[in-house]
């Protein structure tokens, strides 16, 4: 009797290997695509950080619970030394950290009146004014800080942020570039420049500065 022959053929080793390869590569490709989407999202999901004071309250006292008592001490110091611009400046920083912006502005202004030419006083006053949306006044104080110290990268960065808020994007970009030229490892300036470039459609250059900002932040966090 003739033997029955199977109508279907067994899969060849080559076909089996191809099937396995496809089943292995599919999740890999999908995973890479997902990572790419996440990376792009992280890359372009960025905003400018807050304005940067040159000397932060952490230099006065890093613990918020102690700042209130520190303010009392600083106020006594101002009372005892009314002509000390440094006393007014330190009190202004502490007040600003507590959200007492108008009081801080008053003491920054007194510090400036007494000292005359302290770039950091103008810069910090600019940050306080910007916090109350007095952007024109803030810009003038940042410009004065830069006039006193043309190499003041933080003031240039703050000026750029404030100009951006005024929708003067190209002027802001110019300030960010100058800040980076003065301080190439200035991560915030790179980040801010990336934001401004992205908003003007210059995505390739925005990507470059955003990547550099992330690289610098990682290096600084790692203590490198």
ZIQUI-V438968 format. One record per residue. RES is the residue in three letters. OMEGA is omega in degrees with one decimal (* if undefined). Layout:
res = [RES RES]
omega = [OMEGA OMEGA]
This chain:
res = [UNK UNK UNK UNK UNK UNK UNK UNK UNK UNK UNK UNK UNK UNK UNK UNK UNK UNK UNK UNK UNK UNK UNK UNK UNK UNK UNK UNK UNK UNK UNK UNK UNK UNK UNK UNK UNK UNK UNK UNK UNK UNK UNK UNK UNK UNK UNK UNK UNK UNK UNK UNK UNK UNK UNK UNK UNK UNK UNK UNK UNK UNK UNK UNK UNK UNK UNK UNK UNK UNK UNK UNK UNK UNK UNK UNK UNK UNK UNK UNK UNK UNK UNK UNK UNK UNK UNK UNK UNK UNK UNK UNK UNK UNK UNK UNK UNK UNK UNK UNK UNK UNK UNK UNK UNK UNK UNK UNK UNK UNK UNK UNK UNK UNK UNK UNK UNK UNK UNK UNK UNK UNK UNK UNK UNK UNK UNK UNK UNK UNK UNK UNK UNK UNK UNK UNK UNK UNK UNK UNK UNK UNK UNK UNK UNK UNK UNK UNK UNK UNK UNK UNK UNK UNK UNK UNK UNK UNK UNK UNK UNK UNK UNK UNK UNK UNK UNK UNK UNK UNK UNK UNK UNK UNK UNK UNK UNK UNK UNK UNK UNK UNK UNK UNK UNK UNK UNK UNK UNK UNK UNK UNK UNK UNK UNK UNK UNK UNK UNK UNK UNK UNK UNK UNK UNK UNK UNK UNK UNK UNK UNK UNK UNK UNK UNK UNK UNK UNK UNK UNK UNK UNK UNK UNK]
omega = [-179.6 178.0 176.5 178.0 178.0 -178.7 -179.8 -179.8 174.8 180.0 178.7 177.8 -179.1 -179.7 178.9 -179.7 179.2 179.8 178.9 -179.2 179.4 -178.7 178.8 -175.6 -175.2 178.8 178.2 -179.8 179.1 179.0 178.6 179.4 179.5 178.3 179.0 179.0 179.5 -179.1 179.3 179.0 178.8 -175.3 -173.7 175.4 -177.0 179.5 178.9 175.6 177.4 175.9 -171.8 172.9 -177.2 178.2 -176.2 -178.6 176.8 177.4 174.3 176.6 -171.7 -176.1 -176.9 -177.4 -178.0 -173.6 -179.3 178.8 177.6 178.5 177.6 179.7 -179.9 177.4 176.1 179.1 178.1 178.6 -179.1 -178.0 -174.3 -179.5 177.8 -179.7 179.7 178.2 178.4 -178.0 -179.8 177.9 179.0 178.5 -179.4 178.7 179.7 -179.4 179.5 179.0 178.4 -167.9 -177.6 176.2 178.7 179.5 -179.0 -178.0 172.8 -179.4 177.3 177.5 179.7 179.7 -178.0 -173.0 -179.5 -169.9 174.8 -174.8 -176.4 178.2 178.3 179.6 -178.8 175.3 177.4 179.8 179.4 178.6 178.6 179.2 177.4 177.8 173.3 -168.5 179.8 178.8 178.3 179.3 -178.6 179.6 175.6 178.9 178.4 176.9 -179.9 177.3 179.3 -178.9 -177.8 -179.4 -177.6 -174.3 -178.7 178.7 177.2 178.2 177.5 176.5 178.1 179.5 -177.8 175.6 176.7 177.9 176.3 -179.8 174.4 -168.2 -177.7 176.3 177.9 179.1 179.1 179.6 177.5 -179.9 179.6 177.7 179.8 177.9 178.7 -173.9 -173.5 -179.3 -177.8 -173.7 -177.8 178.7 175.6 -179.8 -179.4 177.5 177.7 178.6 -177.6 179.1 177.7 -178.1 177.1 173.6 -179.9 -169.3 -178.5 -180.0 176.1 178.9 -177.4 -178.1 176.0 178.2 -179.8 177.8 179.6 179.9 -180.0 178.8 178.9 -179.2 -179.8 177.7 179.4 178.4 -179.0 *]
